[in-house]
Amino acid sequence: MPCRLVIIGGVAGGATAAARARRLSENAGIIVFERGEYVSFANCGLPYYIGEVIGTRNDLLITTPEEFKTRYRIDVRTLSDVVSIDRAAREVVVKDVRTGESYREPYDRIILSPGAEPVSLPAGYGTLDNVFSLRSVSDADRIKMHADRSGPRTAVIVGAGFIGLEMAENLVRRGVKTTVVEKLPQAMNSLDREMVSVVHDHLRESGVNLLLERSISSVAGRQEVSAVLTDSGEEIPCDMLVLSMGVRPDTRLARGCGLAIGHLGGIKVNPLMMTSDPDIFAAGDAVEVNDLVTGFPVLTALAGPANKQGRVAADNALGRRTVYRGTLGTSIVKVFGLTVSSTGASEKTLRMREVPHLVSYTHSNSHAGFYPGAEMMTIKLAFSPGSGRILGCQIVGGAGVDKRIDVMATAIRGSMTVFDLEDIDLAYAPPFSSARDPVNIAGFVASNILKGDHEVVHAGDLKDIGENAVLLDLRDMEDLVRSSPIEGAVHVPLGRLRKKMEKLDREKLYITYCEVGTRSYVGHRVLAQRGFKSKNLSGGYKTYAATMKGN
């Protein structure tokens, strides 16, 4: 039976839904309404267009209205703002942005993909010529035009999320002295604190003035911002101000027509992407979906989930039952020369949701150490203390982070355990990996913890170890030159540990550590098998230093 399908919003969710709907039904009447000028563009590429890494704006345009018409026979109407949904009449009210005129369009089914909108600008900021946000191609055009014509020397970015940090990198690339102001104690709040501390250092080393636990209290200037004042009293020169304080779901249409809204403020949908109206589906940044690990509702403003949700919404709108199982929120971002990624639940989320878990830290080279160019990556793995099921993973490093986080995302999706990571057969050649891939090593360490072969203590717990515990620094002298020992630690190089054993007190608890935790694990096993009470500092000095910076 022919269906008149109205899709509200393009970009990731809506454009995907439209293309999928046509592939399922040649007879369906499909109309896409998009309030902006462009129906399908790479919004994740906008900062790189401003930084001139992406050469032309046309490279950002994925599919044009004309291509939708010729390839898919889909009626795409840009600059057309759907202002309301009349569920009783089964019509949408559309306003032509160019003329201001309104008209009605009938529907059988609707797919809502309105996306998210930036957190509201402070009063008065939006009227200043050099204040920007970045959500659309038009926004990117404004920023790039300002950068090209005015040649700003200084910039302030409010917000240290993905977009804020990508903007910082690309403005620095253009020679702009850039300050990032973040009200939280850390950048990239989706990551655990100790994992993001290396990002803080890297930003500062790359020339970014990073100010944490700060907010903008006021701005100087009438027509343009000339400086900003923080709530801590810093006055920062500012030739352009970029507001990147996060987004919130655009639920204007959903609320207006009485659709159910979830606890987090997003459109409430079931696994079919169906709203509280069985003829209206929704996808993308505006919807609440279940977290695949915790089972709790989440808002996920990411292109990957939006694409998948759009596909599921189209299937069900046209009568093909397909289920969206939930999201892992897998993400990755380039921060100058650093790659930062995560999938599944963070430890802070697991704690908040009271999910039992253990964590491990490993530091591994991206490929065989004997092949030139190997870069270290840090992997934090969260897993169930009973089954060993993988709950979440965060990886920070250089080359090769992308493929490891994808393996971890696949493992979580497949309900795999840390024991599976031990055995997983990954490609090896010296330029690409090691015979024991970083994923395997993470599995070895986590499995040893569960088997009882590896008793660990975490850096944050050292303050509570008590007087009966002794820190044993098992690093060689050359390691000590690079970084100082932990206060109170006793230095015994691993090669001399067995010879020193007769002088150790069997009533004491010995906590071993080295630079990354590998050498000290050997020492821990030596002590344990000789009858000493011993634990190993998870992730070694490297993780300890990151944790202390994060606190």
C-alpha positions as CSV (number, residue, x, y, z in Angstrom):
1,M,0.0,0.0,0.0
2,P,1.5,3.4,-1.0
3,C,2.5,5.6,1.9
4,R,3.0,9.3,2.1
5,L,6.1,9.6,4.3
6,V,7.2,13.1,5.6
7,I,10.7,13.4,7.0
8,I,11.4,16.4,9.1
9,G,15.2,17.3,9.2
10,G,18.0,16.1,7.0
11,V,21.7,15.6,7.7
12,A,22.5,12.2,9.3
13,G,19.2,10.7,10.6
14,G,16.8,12.2,8.2
15,A,18.8,11.9,5.0
16,T,19.6,8.2,5.8
17,A,15.9,7.5,6.6
18,A,14.9,9.0,3.2
19,A,17.3,7.0,1.2
20,R,16.5,3.8,3.1
21,A,12.7,4.4,2.6
22,R,13.1,4.7,-1.1
23,R,15.1,1.5,-1.3
24,L,12.3,-0.3,0.5
25,S,9.4,1.2,-1.5
26,E,9.5,2.6,-5.0
27,N,5.8,3.6,-4.6
28,A,6.0,5.6,-1.4
29,G,5.7,9.4,-1.6
30,I,8.7,10.8,0.3
31,I,9.1,14.4,1.2
32,V,12.1,15.8,3.2
33,F,11.7,19.2,4.9
34,E,14.9,20.9,6.0
35,R,14.9,24.3,7.6
36,G,18.5,24.9,6.6
37,E,20.1,25.4,3.2
38,Y,21.7,22.0,3.0
39,V,20.0,18.6,3.4
40,S,23.0,16.4,3.8
41,F,26.4,17.6,4.9
42,A,29.4,16.4,7.0
43,N,28.9,18.4,10.1
44,C,31.8,16.6,11.8
45,G,34.1,18.1,9.1
46,L,33.1,21.8,9.8
47,P,36.1,22.6,12.0
48,Y,38.5,21.2,9.5
49,Y,37.0,23.3,6.7
50,I,37.6,26.4,8.9
51,G,41.2,25.2,9.5
52,E,41.6,24.7,5.7
53,V,42.4,21.0,6.1
54,I,39.3,20.4,4.0
55,G,39.9,22.6,0.9
56,T,36.4,23.6,-0.2
57,R,33.0,23.8,1.3
58,N,31.6,21.5,-1.5
59,D,33.6,18.7,0.0
60,L,31.3,18.9,3.0
61,L,28.2,18.4,0.9
62,I,27.3,14.7,0.8
63,T,24.1,14.8,-1.2
64,T,22.2,17.7,-2.7
65,P,18.4,18.1,-3.2
66,E,19.0,17.6,-6.9
67,E,20.8,14.3,-6.4
68,F,18.0,13.2,-4.1
69,K,15.5,13.9,-6.8
70,T,17.4,12.3,-9.7
71,R,18.8,9.3,-7.8
72,Y,16.0,8.5,-5.4
73,R,12.9,10.4,-6.7
74,I,12.6,12.1,-3.3
75,D,11.1,15.6,-2.9
76,V,13.6,17.6,-0.8
77,R,12.5,21.0,0.3
78,T,15.3,23.1,1.9
79,L,14.7,26.4,3.7
80,S,11.4,24.9,4.7
81,D,10.7,24.9,8.5
82,V,8.0,22.6,9.8
83,V,6.5,24.8,12.6
84,S,3.8,22.3,13.8
85,I,2.3,18.9,13.4
86,D,-1.5,18.6,13.3
87,R,-2.0,15.0,14.4
88,A,-5.8,15.1,14.2
89,A,-5.7,16.4,10.6
90,R,-2.6,14.3,9.8
91,E,-0.9,17.3,8.3
92,V,2.3,19.3,9.0
93,V,2.4,23.1,8.8
94,V,5.4,24.3,6.8
95,K,6.9,27.8,6.7
96,D,8.9,28.9,3.7
97,V,12.0,30.5,5.3
98,R,12.5,32.8,2.2
99,T,9.0,34.1,1.8
100,G,7.5,33.7,5.3
101,E,4.5,32.0,3.8
102,S,3.0,28.9,5.4
103,Y,1.2,25.9,3.9
104,R,0.0,22.4,4.9
105,E,1.2,19.0,3.8
106,P,-0.6,15.7,4.5
107,Y,1.2,12.7,5.8
108,D,0.6,9.0,6.6
109,R,3.8,8.6,8.5
110,I,6.4,11.0,9.9
111,I,10.0,10.5,10.8
112,L,11.3,13.3,13.1
113,S,15.0,14.1,12.8
114,P,15.2,17.7,14.1
115,G,18.7,17.2,15.7
116,A,20.0,19.2,18.6
117,E,20.4,22.9,19.1
118,P,23.3,24.7,20.9
119,V,22.8,25.6,24.5
120,S,21.3,29.0,24.6
121,L,23.7,32.0,24.2
122,P,24.0,34.3,27.1
123,A,21.8,37.4,26.8
124,G,23.2,39.9,24.3
125,Y,26.0,37.7,23.0
126,G,24.3,36.7,19.8
127,T,24.0,40.3,18.7
128,L,27.8,40.8,18.6
129,D,29.5,40.5,15.2
130,N,32.4,38.2,16.2
131,V,30.5,35.7,18.4
132,F,29.9,32.4,16.8
133,S,28.5,28.9,17.3
134,L,29.2,25.9,15.0
135,R,26.3,23.6,14.0
136,S,25.8,24.2,10.2
137,V,27.6,25.0,7.0
138,S,26.4,28.5,7.3
139,D,27.9,28.8,10.8
140,A,31.2,27.5,9.3
141,D,31.0,30.0,6.5
142,R,30.6,32.9,9.0
143,I,33.6,31.8,11.1
144,K,35.8,31.2,8.1
145,M,34.9,34.5,6.5
146,H,35.7,36.3,9.7
147,A,39.0,34.5,10.0
148,D,39.9,35.2,6.3
149,R,38.9,38.9,6.3
150,S,39.7,40.0,9.8
151,G,42.8,37.9,10.5
152,P,42.0,37.5,14.2
153,R,45.0,37.2,16.5
154,T,43.2,35.9,19.5
155,A,40.2,33.6,20.1
156,V,38.3,32.3,23.1
157,I,36.3,29.1,22.9
158,V,33.8,28.4,25.6
159,G,33.4,24.6,26.1
160,A,36.0,21.8,25.9
161,G,33.9,19.1,24.2
162,F,34.7,17.5,20.9
163,I,33.7,20.5,18.7
164,G,35.4,23.0,21.1
165,L,38.7,21.1,21.0
166,E,38.6,20.5,17.2
167,M,38.0,24.3,16.8
168,A,40.9,25.0,19.0
169,E,43.2,22.8,16.9
170,N,42.1,24.4,13.7
171,L,42.3,28.0,14.9
172,V,45.9,27.3,16.3
173,R,46.6,25.9,12.8
174,R,45.7,29.2,11.4
175,G,48.0,31.0,13.7
176,V,45.3,32.3,16.2
177,K,46.3,32.4,19.9
178,T,43.5,30.3,21.4
179,T,42.1,30.0,24.9
180,V,39.6,27.3,25.8
181,V,37.4,28.1,28.9
182,E,35.6,25.1,30.5
183,K,33.4,25.3,33.5
184,L,33.9,21.6,34.5
185,P,37.2,20.3,36.1
186,Q,38.1,18.5,32.9
187,A,37.8,18.6,29.1
188,M,35.7,15.9,27.3
189,N,33.5,15.0,30.2
190,S,32.5,11.7,28.7
191,L,36.0,10.4,29.6
192,D,37.3,9.4,33.0
193,R,39.4,12.1,34.7
194,E,42.7,10.3,34.7
195,M,42.4,9.4,31.0
196,V,41.8,13.0,29.9
197,S,44.7,14.5,32.0
198,V,47.1,13.6,29.2
199,V,44.8,15.5,26.8
200,H,45.1,18.6,29.1
201,D,48.9,18.4,28.9
202,H,48.9,17.9,25.2
203,L,46.6,20.9,24.6
204,R,48.9,23.1,26.6
205,E,52.0,21.8,24.9
206,S,50.3,22.5,21.5
207,G,49.8,26.2,22.4
208,V,46.3,26.2,23.7
209,N,45.6,28.2,26.9
210,L,43.3,25.8,28.7
211,L,41.3,27.2,31.7
212,L,39.3,24.6,33.6
213,E,36.7,25.3,36.2
214,R,36.0,28.7,34.7
215,S,33.1,30.5,33.2
216,I,32.7,33.7,31.2
217,S,31.2,36.3,33.5
218,S,31.2,39.3,31.0
219,V,32.5,40.6,27.7
220,A,34.1,43.9,26.8
221,G,33.0,45.6,23.5
222,R,29.9,47.0,22.0
223,Q,29.6,45.9,18.4
224,E,32.3,43.2,18.7
225,V,33.9,41.4,21.6
226,S,37.4,42.7,22.4
227,A,38.0,40.7,25.6
228,V,36.3,38.3,28.0
229,L,36.3,38.3,31.8
230,T,36.2,34.9,33.6
231,D,34.5,34.4,37.0
232,S,38.1,33.9,38.4
233,G,39.1,37.4,37.3
234,E,41.2,36.7,34.2
235,E,40.8,39.2,31.4
236,I,41.5,37.5,28.0
237,P,41.9,39.4,24.8
238,C,39.5,38.2,22.2
239,D,39.1,38.9,18.5
240,M,36.5,36.1,18.1
241,L,34.4,34.2,20.6
242,V,33.2,30.7,19.8
243,L,30.4,29.3,22.0
244,S,30.6,25.5,22.2
245,M,28.9,24.7,25.4
246,G,27.1,21.6,24.3
247,V,23.7,20.9,22.7
248,R,20.3,19.8,23.8
249,P,17.6,17.9,21.9
250,D,15.3,20.0,19.7
251,T,11.9,18.8,20.9
252,R,9.9,21.9,19.7
253,L,7.7,19.9,17.3
254,A,7.4,16.8,19.5
255,R,6.3,18.9,22.5
256,G,4.0,21.0,20.4
257,C,2.0,18.0,19.1
258,G,1.9,16.2,22.5
259,L,4.5,13.4,22.0
260,A,6.0,11.9,25.1
261,I,9.3,13.4,26.3
262,G,11.8,11.3,28.2
263,H,13.4,12.1,31.6
264,L,16.5,13.5,29.9
265,G,14.5,15.9,27.8
266,G,14.7,14.0,24.5
267,I,11.9,12.5,22.4
268,K,10.8,9.2,23.9
269,V,11.0,6.3,21.5
270,N,10.8,2.5,21.7
271,P,13.3,0.1,20.1
272,L,11.4,0.5,16.8
273,M,12.2,4.2,17.0
274,M,8.5,4.8,17.3
275,T,7.2,7.7,19.4
276,S,4.1,7.7,21.6
277,D,2.2,8.2,18.3
278,P,2.4,4.9,16.3
279,D,2.5,6.9,13.0
280,I,5.4,9.2,14.1
281,F,9.0,7.9,14.4
282,A,12.1,9.8,15.4
283,A,15.9,9.4,15.1
284,G,19.1,11.2,15.8
285,D,20.3,13.8,18.4
286,A,16.8,14.6,19.6
287,V,15.8,11.1,20.8
288,E,16.5,9.2,24.0
289,V,17.7,5.6,23.4
290,N,18.9,2.9,25.8
291,D,22.6,2.6,26.7
292,L,23.6,-0.9,25.6
293,V,25.7,-1.5,28.7
294,T,23.6,0.0,31.5
295,G,20.2,-0.2,30.0
296,F,19.4,3.4,31.1
297,P,18.2,6.1,28.7
298,V,20.9,8.3,27.1
299,L,21.2,11.3,24.7
300,T,23.8,10.6,22.1
301,A,24.7,13.5,19.7
302,L,26.8,11.4,17.3
303,A,26.5,10.8,13.5
304,G,26.9,7.0,13.6
305,P,24.0,6.3,15.9
306,A,21.8,8.9,14.1
307,N,22.4,7.1,10.7
308,K,21.5,3.7,12.2
309,Q,18.4,5.1,13.9
310,G,17.3,6.7,10.7
311,R,17.5,3.4,8.9
312,V,15.5,1.6,11.7
313,A,12.9,4.4,11.7
314,A,12.5,4.0,7.9
315,D,12.1,0.3,8.1
316,N,9.3,0.5,10.7
317,A,7.6,3.4,9.1
318,L,7.2,1.3,6.0
319,G,6.1,-1.9,7.7
320,R,9.4,-3.8,8.0
321,R,10.0,-4.6,11.7
322,T,13.6,-3.7,12.7
323,V,14.9,-3.1,16.3
324,Y,17.4,-0.6,17.5
325,R,19.2,-2.4,20.3
326,G,20.8,0.6,21.9
327,T,23.9,2.7,21.7
328,L,27.5,2.4,22.9
329,G,28.3,6.0,22.2
330,T,31.5,5.0,20.5
331,S,33.5,8.2,19.7
332,I,36.9,9.3,18.6
333,V,38.5,12.7,18.2
334,K,41.8,14.1,17.0
335,V,43.4,16.6,19.4
336,F,46.5,17.8,17.5
337,G,48.7,14.7,17.4
338,L,46.7,12.8,19.9
339,T,43.8,10.4,19.3
340,V,41.2,10.2,22.1
341,S,38.5,7.5,21.9
342,S,35.9,5.7,24.0
343,T,33.1,3.1,23.8
344,G,30.6,1.7,26.2
345,A,30.3,2.9,29.8
346,S,32.9,5.1,31.5
347,E,33.9,4.2,35.1
348,K,32.1,7.3,36.3
349,T,28.9,6.1,34.6
350,L,29.3,2.6,36.1
351,R,29.7,4.1,39.5
352,M,26.7,6.4,39.1
353,R,24.5,3.5,38.0
354,E,26.0,1.3,40.7
355,V,27.1,-1.4,38.2
356,P,29.6,-3.8,39.7
357,H,32.9,-3.5,37.8
358,L,36.7,-3.8,37.8
359,V,39.1,-1.7,35.7
360,S,42.6,-2.3,34.3
361,Y,45.2,0.0,32.7
362,T,47.7,-1.0,30.0
363,H,50.2,0.9,28.0
364,S,51.2,-0.6,24.7
365,N,53.0,0.3,21.5
366,S,50.9,0.8,18.4
367,H,53.1,-1.7,16.5
368,A,56.2,-3.8,17.1
369,G,58.8,-1.8,19.1
370,F,61.6,-2.8,16.8
371,Y,59.9,-1.2,13.8
372,P,60.4,2.6,13.6
373,G,57.6,4.9,14.6
374,A,55.8,3.0,17.3
375,E,53.6,5.2,19.5
376,M,52.3,4.3,22.9
377,M,48.6,4.1,23.7
378,T,46.9,3.9,27.1
379,I,43.9,1.5,27.4
380,K,41.5,1.6,30.3
381,L,39.2,-1.4,30.3
382,A,36.1,-1.8,32.5
383,F,34.7,-5.3,32.9
384,S,32.3,-7.3,35.1
385,P,33.9,-8.9,38.2
386,G,32.0,-12.1,37.7
387,S,31.8,-13.0,34.0
388,G,34.5,-10.7,32.8
389,R,32.0,-9.2,30.3
390,I,33.5,-6.0,28.8
391,L,31.6,-2.9,29.9
392,G,33.6,0.0,28.5
393,C,36.9,1.0,27.1
394,Q,38.8,4.3,26.7
395,I,42.0,4.6,24.6
396,V,44.3,7.6,24.3
397,G,47.4,7.7,22.2
398,G,48.8,8.1,18.7
399,A,48.7,5.8,15.7
400,G,46.4,2.7,15.9
401,V,44.0,3.9,18.5
402,D,41.1,3.9,16.0
403,K,41.3,0.3,15.1
404,R,41.7,-0.8,18.7
405,I,38.6,1.1,19.9
406,D,36.6,-0.4,17.0
407,V,37.7,-3.9,18.1
408,M,36.5,-3.1,21.7
409,A,33.2,-1.7,20.4
410,T,32.6,-4.9,18.4
411,A,33.5,-7.0,21.5
412,I,31.0,-5.1,23.7
413,R,28.3,-5.4,21.0
414,G,29.0,-9.1,20.9
415,S,28.8,-9.5,24.7
416,M,32.4,-10.8,24.7
417,T,34.6,-11.1,27.8
418,V,38.1,-10.2,28.7
419,F,38.9,-13.9,28.2
420,D,37.8,-13.5,24.6
421,L,40.3,-10.6,24.2
422,E,43.1,-13.0,25.2
423,D,42.3,-15.2,22.3
424,I,41.1,-12.8,19.6
425,D,43.1,-13.3,16.4
426,L,44.2,-9.9,15.1
427,A,46.4,-9.1,12.1
428,Y,50.1,-8.8,12.8
429,A,52.9,-7.4,10.8
430,P,55.6,-5.1,12.4
431,P,54.5,-1.9,10.7
432,F,50.9,-2.4,12.0
433,S,50.9,-4.3,15.2
434,S,52.7,-6.7,17.6
435,A,52.3,-10.4,17.8
436,R,50.6,-9.6,21.1
437,D,48.3,-6.8,20.0
438,P,47.4,-4.0,22.5
439,V,43.9,-5.5,22.6
440,N,45.3,-8.9,23.6
441,I,47.5,-7.4,26.3
442,A,44.4,-5.6,27.8
443,G,42.7,-9.0,27.8
444,F,45.7,-10.7,29.4
445,V,45.9,-8.2,32.2
446,A,42.1,-8.1,32.9
447,S,41.9,-12.0,32.8
448,N,44.8,-12.3,35.2
449,I,43.0,-10.0,37.6
450,L,39.9,-12.2,37.5
451,K,41.9,-15.4,37.8
452,G,43.6,-14.1,40.9
453,D,47.1,-14.1,39.3
454,H,47.3,-10.3,39.4
455,E,46.2,-8.5,42.5
456,V,46.1,-4.8,41.8
457,V,45.8,-1.5,43.6
458,H,44.8,1.7,41.8
459,A,46.6,5.0,42.0
460,G,43.6,6.7,43.7
461,D,43.7,4.1,46.5
462,L,47.4,4.7,47.5
463,K,46.4,7.3,50.1
464,D,44.5,4.6,52.0
465,I,47.0,1.7,52.0
466,G,48.0,2.1,55.6
467,E,51.3,2.1,57.5
468,N,51.8,-1.7,56.9
469,A,52.3,-1.2,53.1
470,V,55.6,-0.6,51.4
471,L,55.8,0.9,47.9
472,L,58.5,-0.9,45.8
473,D,59.8,1.0,42.8
474,L,61.2,-1.7,40.5
475,R,62.3,0.6,37.7
476,D,65.9,0.8,36.5
477,M,68.0,3.9,37.1
478,E,67.4,5.2,33.6
479,D,63.7,5.3,34.3
480,L,64.2,7.2,37.5
481,V,66.1,9.9,35.5
482,R,63.0,10.5,33.4
483,S,60.5,10.6,36.3
484,S,60.9,10.9,40.1
485,P,59.7,8.1,42.4
486,I,56.4,8.2,44.3
487,E,56.9,9.8,47.7
488,G,57.9,7.2,50.3
489,A,58.8,4.4,47.7
490,V,61.7,2.1,48.2
491,H,63.8,1.6,45.0
492,V,64.8,-1.9,44.2
493,P,65.5,-2.6,40.5
494,L,63.7,-5.8,39.4
495,G,66.9,-7.5,38.5
496,R,68.0,-7.3,42.2
497,L,64.6,-8.1,43.8
498,R,65.3,-11.8,44.4
499,K,68.7,-11.0,46.0
500,K,67.0,-8.5,48.3
501,M,64.2,-10.8,49.5
502,E,65.8,-12.0,52.6
503,K,65.7,-8.3,53.9
504,L,62.0,-7.9,53.2
505,D,59.5,-8.1,56.1
506,R,56.9,-10.9,55.5
507,E,54.4,-9.0,57.7
508,K,54.3,-6.1,55.3
509,L,52.2,-5.6,52.1
510,Y,54.5,-4.8,49.2
511,I,53.0,-2.7,46.4
512,T,55.1,-3.0,43.3
513,Y,55.3,-0.5,40.4
514,C,57.3,0.4,37.4
515,E,56.8,2.8,34.5
516,V,53.8,1.1,32.9
517,G,53.0,-1.9,35.2
518,T,54.6,-4.7,33.1
519,R,57.9,-5.1,34.9
520,S,56.3,-4.7,38.3
521,Y,53.8,-7.4,37.5
522,V,56.8,-9.8,37.2
523,G,58.0,-8.6,40.6
524,H,54.5,-9.0,42.1
525,R,54.4,-12.6,40.9
526,V,57.9,-13.3,42.3
527,L,56.9,-12.0,45.7
528,A,53.5,-13.7,45.7
529,Q,55.1,-17.1,44.9
530,R,57.7,-16.6,47.6
531,G,54.9,-16.2,50.2
532,F,54.9,-12.4,50.5
533,K,51.8,-10.3,50.5
534,S,51.9,-8.2,47.3
535,K,49.8,-6.1,44.9
536,N,50.8,-4.4,41.7
537,L,50.0,-0.7,40.9
538,S,47.7,-0.9,37.9
539,G,49.1,1.0,34.9
540,G,52.4,1.8,36.8
541,Y,53.8,5.2,37.3
542,K,52.4,6.5,34.0
543,T,48.8,6.0,35.2
544,Y,49.7,7.2,38.7
545,A,51.0,10.5,37.3
546,A,47.9,10.9,35.2
547,T,45.6,10.2,38.1
548,M,47.4,12.6,40.4
549,K,47.1,15.4,37.8
550,G,43.4,14.6,37.4
551,N,42.7,15.0,41.1
